[in-house]
Structure formats: C-alpha cells, structure tokens
Amino acid sequence: MWVVGWPRARVVTYVGQSYNLRQRTHDHVIRTLGGGYPLYDPDQLAQGRHCERFRPSVGNCNGAFLGDMVSYQQLAAANLRAYEVYWATLDAGQRIRESVEAGLIAALKSLVEYSGTGIHENRPSLNHAYSPSVSVTSVLPSGLTIPHFPLSFSHGQLAE
C-alpha cells in the first residue's frame, strides 16, 4: 500500500499484491523513474492531493518524457521520496491475496473521502463475485494514522 501526505492529510494512492515484494517494489521504482507511471506535483502530494504533471501514454513516453528527461526524473525522484510504503504478509495463496487486494480497493473507493484521490489501481485482480470470501481486520503500526482508513472489511462471495 503506497501512502502520501502528512499525518492529517494521508491518503492511500496505490494498493497491490505480490508474491515477491522486493521485485514488485523494484518494478514500481523503475517504472516511476522511467516514465511508466503518472507523476505529480510533490508539494500537492505532501498534502495528500494529486496534481498531475505527467501522464504516460504510448505516444508521450518517447516524446514528452524523453524530451525533458532530466526534469521528469527529478520530479519522479521527488514523487518516490513523498511515498510511504506499507505491507502485510499473508500465509495464503494468490487468490486469497488478490481477494484481500480487491476488498481493500473496494473499501477505500467506497469512502467519500477517497473519491477523486486517484487510487492508481482501479482494476483489482478479482471482482467481488469471483473472489474468495475474506474478512480482514487491519492493525496499523503504533503512531500511524490514515484518516478514514477502513480498519476492517469483508469481500468476495465464493467459499473456498
């Protein structure tokens, strides 16, 4: 889970799941630095808002990004410094991990406070009807607050 903002304005911007956290984090960093992800104004990120300064597409990766690579890479580095990354480990298979991911995304998107915040992952791995049934209760580390964060949710309809 990637989070930006100061304590009173923290928002979750990305939710994902992975079998190999080290490789997944590496991929995110490379894609951010290489123009594969949107880039945001760092001052706005610090306030938990997204003011997009670059959006990748097939055409503009070679044009816009490479045309001003130095400033875009500086912006990408500032974006990476703005993020805090949190994870939970599960002793479960891929379908359960995907169901937890999908449930967390759905729970966040159901909150008015998260409408329009730009959670990157808008296509969860599993849709509700095809997800194994899971119930999740999260415990945040001492001192960490994410306003309106769903501390517990249920997701999925399939018994496994």
N, C-alpha and C positions, 0 to 999 in steps of 0.2 A: 504494500500500500504506500503510495507516494503522497506526501502531505506538504503543503506550503502555507506560509503565513505566520504571523506572530501569534502567541497563545490565544488572544481573544478573537483572532480572525482566521484561525487554522481551518483549512478545507482539504478534503481528500480529493486529489486530482486524478489518481490512477489506481485501479485495483486489478490485480492479475494473479495468476497462479503459475507455479513452475515446479518441475521435478528437481531442477538444478538451479538454485538461487544464485550461485556465483555466475553461471553462464548467462542467466536471464538479466542480471544487473549489468554485466559486461555488454550485452546486446543493447540495452537501453542507453547506456552511456555512449556507445559508438554511434547509435542512430541519432542521438541528440546532437553530438558533436559533428556528425556528418550530414546534417540537413534532412534527416528522415522523420523528424518529429516537429510539431509546431514549436515556435519559440515565442516567449512572452516578455513583456517589459518587466525587468527584475524588481523595480520599485512597486509595481502593482502586485507582483507575486508575493512580496513581503507582506502585503495587506490582505492576502488571500483572494485576490482577483486576477482575472486573466485579461490582459490587453495584448492581443496577438500582434506580433511584429513580423512573423514569418510563418507561412503555411506551406508544407511540402506538397508538391504535385509532380507528376511525371515531367511536365514541361519546365517548371521553375527550378528544379534541382540543378540542372546543368546551367541554366541561365542566371537566375537571381542569386541563388546561394553561392555558386562558384564565382560569379561576377563580383561579389563583395564578401568573399570567404573570410577574410580577417575579422571584419566587424561581426559577421554572423557567428563565427566561432567564439569570439569574446562574449557575445550575447548567450550562446549555448553554455559556455562555462559558467556565466553568472546564473543561468537557469538551474544548472546542476547544483551549484552552491546553495540555492534557495530551497531545495527539496530536503525533506527528512524522509527516510525510508524505514518502514516498519514491516515486520513479517511475523508470521506464526507458522510453526511446523506442525504438520499433521501426520500421524501414522495411519495413512489411508491411501487408497488408490486414486488414480487420475479422475474417475467420475465423481468421487466424493469431493476432491479438491475443486473440480470445476463447478460443482453444485454450491459449495461454500462461496466461491468467487462470484457466481451468478447471484446468489442470495444477498451478498454484501452490496453488489452494484445495485440491485433492485431496491434494497432497503435505503441506500443513500439517495437514489433518484426519486424515491417516494417522498422525501422530505422537502418541504417548500424552501428551506434554507439552502438546498443544493441545486435548485432549479437555475439553470444558466451558469453554473460554475465551471462547466466544461470538463466533467469527468471524462478522461480520454477514452476509456474502454466502454464504448456504447453497444458493443455486441458481445455479451457474455458467452462463454463457451457452451453453456447449456441453457435452453429455455426452460421456464418453470415446469411445463407439462412433461418434459423429458428428463428432468433432474431427479436424482435420488432424493428422498426426503431427508433433510438435515435440520437440526436445531443448533444454533450457535449462540454462545454467550461469550462475549469478549471481555477481557480484563486488561485495561490499559496500564502501562507502567506507572509507578508512583510519580506524581507530578505532571504527567502528560494529560492535557485536556484537549479534546477536539469537540468544539461546541456541536451539539445536536447529533453526535455520533451515535449510531444505533448499537447499543451495547448487547442487544440480543435480537435474534430474528429466526424465522423458520423459512425454509424454501424447499421447493420440489414436491412432486406428487407420487413418485414411484417408490414402492417398497423394494428394498434390495437386501 
